[in-house]
Amino acid sequence: MIRRKEVKYNMKIEEPLEDLDVNNLQQSSQQVPFEHIIETMLDENIPLPTLYLYRLSDISDKDLENLQQYWLKIPLWRRRALMEDLQMFAKRDLLLSYEGIGRLALKDPDPKVRIGAIETLMANECECLDLIDIYLERMEKDEDLSVRIAAASALGQFVYLAEMEALKPEIKTNLEDRLLNVAQNGNDSELRRRALESLGYSSRDEVPNLIELAFNTPDPNFQTSSLIAMGRSGNERWNAQVVSMLNHSNPSIRSEAARAAGELGIVEARNLLFDLAEDANQNVCMSALWALSQIGGKGVRKLLQERLQEAEDEDEISLLESALDNLDFNEGTHDMALMGDEEEESDELFEDSLDEDLEEDIYDFDEDEDDFLDDLDDEDFDDFLDDEDEDYDFLDDEDEEDLWG
């Protein structure tokens, strides 16, 4: 069961998170005066109830301004623990939003709090465009290396948005230029690796060469980052390299290779992924199962269902349930795509047949019309018009009055 780890900070949640009535907590939290929450935060001898964490979601401007006045007076251990808690809750419940607290914590003098702020905003999938400049500033100039690394990772979601043409071209160019500069010239290897991972979403010409260089280096950390970038690229040019790493002796590399195989939908990797689903390393095993849910095919559903029946760990159960949902979605999308192809093919066949029939009818009509006109001389044509006039003159005036009367 998932329980809070902050026991040393005297912030333990007495109930497992799965057993909490979320709807009731969200409604009840609105009844708590915000001033009371601030008082509780300031007193390190009082545990912070779970209810208060829900109250911090979608915080109003007034309450946020009030909290800002007391923020640095809150004990440092509690500010750090609070950001960890908010990140965990944001991942667990997508309806919770801690953007306000996250933005406030970005300015905290403590680097661990700033890292927690970035990770909380990422967990909330906050895509406000002003964060691009904030993260770039942190990546390039923050005094703490760990904050710079976290910011480089956070920029990946905006590279993805840029690739989806959701950002203006000038913003996209600036973002990618500065990430490329860090990936190529950064003074720390992990910082360069995180920048490369974020650039994995980009179609810039410089990126494949950087991925290739990282893949061919003997450093397993760079190899791992190259696999992450390959999976994010969505480019099948990397299929062979990804498959070659599925049997690597390093479990981290095997795990990321499995993830990349799933992201790229490499059907040829299915048999190896089935083997990795039995890997002694739990991370490798879970990555393989998730990748299989993305690729699908014979035996995948049965494997996921069997593993779900055997699972006891809550995290594993949650992942397997999500994997089955993901398999349903991917197979449904595949079926719809096939139906679309069949309908398109059927429409094309119908249109071709219709065009041929119409073409034949048109030509037949033209030929018949020509023959008819050739056979019809002027005298016959005059007789034809006289007959038509006689047909319309079938009522005399008296009959017409009876008809309309």
C-alpha positions in Angstrom: 0.0 0.0 0.0 1.2 3.5 -0.8 1.9 5.5 2.4 3.5 8.7 3.1 7.3 8.5 3.6 7.6 11.7 5.5 7.3 10.1 9.0 10.5 11.8 10.1 8.9 15.1 9.3 5.8 14.3 11.4 3.5 14.5 8.4 2.3 11.0 8.2 -1.0 10.2 6.5 -2.8 7.7 8.6 -4.8 6.1 5.7 -3.5 4.5 2.5 -4.1 6.9 -0.4 -6.2 4.4 -2.2 -8.7 4.3 0.7 -9.3 8.0 0.8 -12.6 9.3 -0.5 -11.3 11.9 -3.0 -14.6 13.5 -3.9 -15.4 14.0 -0.2 -12.0 15.4 0.5 -12.2 17.9 -2.3 -15.6 19.1 -1.1 -14.6 19.2 2.6 -11.3 21.0 1.9 -13.2 24.1 0.7 -14.6 24.5 4.2 -11.2 24.9 5.8 -10.2 28.6 6.3 -7.0 29.2 4.4 -5.5 31.1 7.3 -5.7 27.9 9.4 -3.7 26.0 6.8 -1.0 28.7 6.9 -0.9 28.5 10.7 -0.6 24.7 10.5 2.3 25.0 8.0 4.1 27.4 10.3 3.9 25.1 13.3 6.3 22.2 12.7 4.8 20.3 15.6 1.5 19.9 13.9 1.1 17.3 11.1 -0.4 18.6 7.9 -3.6 16.7 7.3 -4.4 15.2 3.9 -7.4 17.4 3.6 -5.2 20.5 3.5 -3.3 19.2 0.4 -6.6 19.2 -1.5 -7.3 22.7 -0.3 -4.1 23.8 -2.0 -5.4 22.7 -5.4 -6.6 25.5 -7.7 -5.6 28.0 -5.0 -7.1 31.5 -5.5 -5.0 34.6 -6.2 -5.9 36.0 -2.8 -4.9 32.8 -0.9 -1.7 32.5 -3.0 -0.8 36.1 -2.2 -1.4 35.4 1.5 0.7 32.3 1.4 3.5 34.1 -0.3 3.9 36.5 2.6 4.6 33.5 4.9 6.3 31.1 2.5 9.9 31.5 3.7 8.7 31.4 7.4 7.5 27.8 6.8 10.2 25.4 8.0 12.5 24.3 5.2 11.9 20.6 5.7 8.2 21.2 5.4 8.5 23.2 2.2 10.5 20.3 0.7 8.1 17.7 1.9 5.1 19.7 0.7 6.4 19.8 -2.9 7.0 16.0 -2.8 3.4 15.6 -1.5 1.9 17.8 -4.2 3.8 16.1 -6.9 2.6 12.7 -5.7 -1.0 13.9 -5.5 -0.9 15.6 -8.9 0.2 12.3 -10.5 -2.5 10.4 -8.7 -5.4 12.7 -9.4 -5.4 14.6 -12.7 -8.2 16.9 -11.5 -5.8 18.5 -8.9 -3.8 21.5 -10.0 -0.9 22.9 -8.0 0.3 25.4 -10.6 0.0 28.3 -8.2 2.1 26.7 -5.4 4.6 25.4 -8.0 5.2 28.8 -9.5 5.6 30.2 -6.0 8.1 27.5 -5.1 10.2 28.1 -8.3 11.5 31.3 -6.6 12.4 29.5 -3.3 16.1 30.0 -2.3 16.4 26.3 -1.6 17.4 24.2 -4.7 15.5 21.1 -3.5 12.3 23.1 -3.2 12.9 24.6 -6.7 13.4 21.1 -8.1 10.2 20.0 -6.4 8.4 22.9 -8.0 9.5 22.0 -11.5 8.6 18.3 -10.9 5.2 19.3 -9.5 4.5 21.5 -12.6 5.5 18.6 -14.8 3.3 16.2 -12.9 0.4 18.7 -13.5 1.4 18.8 -17.2 1.4 22.5 -17.1 2.0 23.9 -20.6 1.8 27.6 -20.1 4.1 29.1 -22.6 5.7 31.6 -20.1 7.3 28.6 -18.4 9.5 28.1 -21.5 11.6 31.2 -20.6 11.5 30.4 -16.9 12.8 26.8 -17.5 15.4 28.0 -20.1 16.7 30.6 -17.5 16.9 27.9 -14.9 18.7 25.5 -17.2 21.3 28.0 -18.2 21.8 30.1 -15.1 20.6 28.5 -12.0 23.3 28.3 -9.4 22.5 24.7 -8.6 23.3 22.0 -11.1 20.4 19.7 -10.1 17.9 22.5 -10.8 19.5 23.1 -14.2 19.1 19.4 -15.0 15.5 19.3 -13.9 14.7 22.3 -16.0 16.4 20.7 -19.1 14.1 17.7 -18.6 11.0 19.8 -18.2 11.6 21.5 -21.5 10.9 18.3 -23.3 7.2 18.7 -23.2 7.5 22.1 -24.9 9.8 20.6 -27.7 7.0 18.1 -28.3 4.4 21.0 -28.5 6.7 22.8 -30.9 6.9 19.7 -33.1 3.1 19.5 -33.1 3.1 23.1 -34.4 1.5 24.4 -31.2 4.2 27.1 -30.8 5.2 30.0 -33.0 8.2 29.2 -35.2 10.4 31.8 -33.5 9.7 30.3 -30.1 10.4 26.8 -31.4 13.7 27.9 -32.9 14.8 29.7 -29.8 13.9 26.7 -27.6 15.7 24.2 -29.8 18.8 26.4 -30.3 19.4 26.8 -26.6 18.8 23.1 -25.9 21.2 22.2 -28.7 23.8 24.5 -27.2 23.5 22.8 -23.9 23.5 19.3 -25.4 26.7 20.0 -27.4 28.5 22.4 -25.1 27.2 21.9 -21.5 29.8 21.6 -18.8 28.1 18.6 -17.2 27.4 15.2 -18.7 24.0 14.7 -17.1 22.9 18.2 -18.1 23.9 17.4 -21.7 22.0 14.1 -21.5 18.8 15.6 -20.3 19.0 18.2 -23.0 19.4 15.5 -25.6 16.4 13.6 -24.2 14.3 16.7 -24.5 15.5 17.2 -28.1 14.4 13.6 -28.9 11.0 15.1 -29.9 12.6 17.5 -32.3 13.0 16.9 -36.1 15.9 19.3 -36.3 18.6 18.1 -38.6 21.3 18.3 -35.9 19.4 15.9 -33.5 19.9 12.5 -35.2 23.7 13.0 -35.2 23.7 13.8 -31.5 21.6 10.7 -30.8 24.0 8.6 -32.9 27.0 9.9 -31.1 25.4 9.2 -27.7 24.4 5.7 -28.8 27.9 4.8 -29.9 29.7 6.1 -26.8 30.9 3.5 -24.3 29.2 5.4 -21.5 26.0 3.5 -20.5 24.3 6.7 -19.3 24.6 8.3 -22.7 23.4 5.1 -24.3 20.4 5.1 -22.1 19.7 8.8 -23.0 20.0 8.0 -26.7 17.4 5.3 -26.3 15.0 7.7 -24.6 15.5 10.2 -27.5 15.0 7.4 -30.1 11.7 6.5 -28.5 10.5 10.1 -28.5 11.5 10.7 -32.1 8.9 8.4 -33.5 11.4 7.6 -36.3 11.7 4.0 -37.5 15.3 4.7 -38.5 16.2 3.7 -35.0 14.4 0.3 -34.9 17.5 -1.8 -35.4 19.5 0.0 -32.7 16.7 -0.3 -30.2 16.2 -4.0 -30.9 20.0 -4.6 -30.5 19.8 -3.3 -26.9 17.0 -5.4 -25.7 19.4 -8.1 -24.5 22.0 -5.7 -23.1 23.7 -6.7 -19.8 22.8 -3.4 -18.2 19.2 -3.4 -16.9 18.8 0.3 -17.3 19.6 0.0 -21.0 17.3 -3.0 -21.4 14.5 -1.1 -19.7 14.9 2.0 -21.9 15.2 -0.1 -25.0 11.9 -1.8 -24.1 10.3 1.6 -23.6 11.6 2.8 -27.0 10.4 -0.4 -28.7 6.9 0.3 -27.4 7.0 4.0 -28.4 8.2 3.1 -31.9 5.8 0.2 -32.2 8.4 -2.2 -33.3 6.5 -5.4 -34.1 9.7 -7.3 -34.6 10.6 -6.8 -30.9 7.5 -8.6 -29.6 9.3 -12.0 -28.9 12.1 -10.3 -27.1 9.7 -8.2 -25.1 7.8 -11.4 -24.0 11.1 -12.7 -22.7 11.9 -9.4 -20.9 8.4 -9.6 -19.2 10.1 -12.4 -17.2 13.3 -10.4 -16.5 14.7 -10.5 -13.0 14.8 -6.7 -12.9 11.4 -5.3 -12.0 11.9 -2.1 -14.0 12.8 -4.1 -17.1 9.8 -6.3 -16.6 7.4 -3.4 -16.2 8.8 -1.6 -19.2 8.4 -4.7 -21.4 4.8 -5.2 -20.3 3.9 -1.6 -21.1 5.7 -1.8 -24.4 3.7 -4.9 -25.3 0.5 -3.0 -24.5 1.6 -0.4 -27.1 2.4 -2.9 -29.8 -0.4 -5.4 -29.1 -0.8 -8.6 -31.0 -1.4 -12.3 -30.1 -0.9 -13.3 -26.5 -0.4 -9.8 -25.1 -3.9 -9.5 -23.4 -3.6 -13.0 -21.9 -0.1 -12.2 -20.5 -1.3 -8.9 -19.0 -4.4 -10.5 -17.4 -2.4 -13.4 -16.0 0.1 -11.0 -14.5 -2.6 -8.9 -13.0 -4.2 -11.9 -11.3 -0.8 -12.8 -9.8 0.2 -9.2 -8.8 0.3 -8.2 -5.1 2.2 -4.9 -5.2 0.0 -1.9 -5.6 2.3 -0.2 -8.1 2.4 -3.3 -10.3 -1.3 -3.7 -10.2 -1.8 0.0 -11.2 0.6 -0.4 -14.1 -1.0 -3.6 -15.3 -4.5 -2.1 -15.2 -3.3 0.9 -17.1 -1.5 -1.4 -19.6 -4.8 -3.2 -20.3 -6.6 0.1 -20.8 -3.8 1.1 -23.1 -4.1 -2.1 -25.1 -7.8 -1.6 -25.4 -7.2 1.9 -26.8 -4.5 0.9 -29.2 -6.4 -2.1 -30.5 -9.5 0.0 -30.9 -7.5 2.7 -32.8 -6.0 0.0 -35.0 -9.5 -1.5 -35.7 -10.8 1.9 -36.6 -7.9 2.5 -38.9 -8.5 -0.8 -40.7 -12.2 0.0 -41.0 -11.3 3.3 -42.5 -9.0 1.7 -45.0 -11.7 -0.8 -46.0 -14.3 1.9 -46.3 -11.9 4.0 -48.4 -11.1 1.0 -50.6 -14.8 0.2 -51.0 -15.6 3.8 -51.8 -12.9 3.8 -54.5 -14.2 0.6 -56.0 -17.8 2.0 -56.0 -16.6 5.3 -57.5 -14.6 3.5 -60.2 -17.6 1.3 -61.0 -20.0 4.3 -61.0 -17.7 6.2 -63.2 -17.5 3.3 -65.7 -21.3 2.9 -65.8 -21.9 6.6 -66.2 -19.3 6.8 -68.9 -21.0 4.0 -70.8 -24.4 5.5 -70.3 -23.2 8.8 -71.5 -21.6 7.4 -74.6 -24.6 5.2 -75.3 -26.9 8.2 -75.0 -24.8 10.2 -77.3 -24.8 7.4 -79.9 -28.6 6.9 -79.6 -29.2 10.6 -79.8 -27.2 11.0 -82.9 -29.1 8.1 -84.6 -32.4 9.5 -83.5 -31.6 13.0 -84.9 -30.3 11.5 -88.1 -33.5 9.5 -88.7 -35.8 12.4 -87.8 -36.3 14.7 -90.8 -37.8 18.1 -90.7 -41.3 16.9 -91.6 -41.4 14.3 -88.9 -40.2 16.9 -86.4 -43.1 19.2 -87.3 -45.6 16.4 -87.0 -44.1 15.5 -83.6 -44.7 19.1 -82.3 -48.3 19.1 -83.7 -49.0 15.9 -81.7 -47.6 17.5 -78.6 -50.0 20.5 -79.0 -52.9 18.2 -79.4 -52.1 16.3 -76.2 -52.1 19.4 -74.2 -55.4 20.6 -75.7 -57.4 17.8 -74.1 -59.8 20.0 -72.0 -62.4 22.4 -73.4 -63.3 25.5 -71.4 -66.4 23.9 -69.8 -64.5 20.8 -68.6 -61.8 23.1 -67.2 -64.4 25.0 -65.2 -65.8 21.7 -63.8 -62.4 20.6 -62.9 -61.4 23.7 -61.0 -64.9 24.4 -59.6 
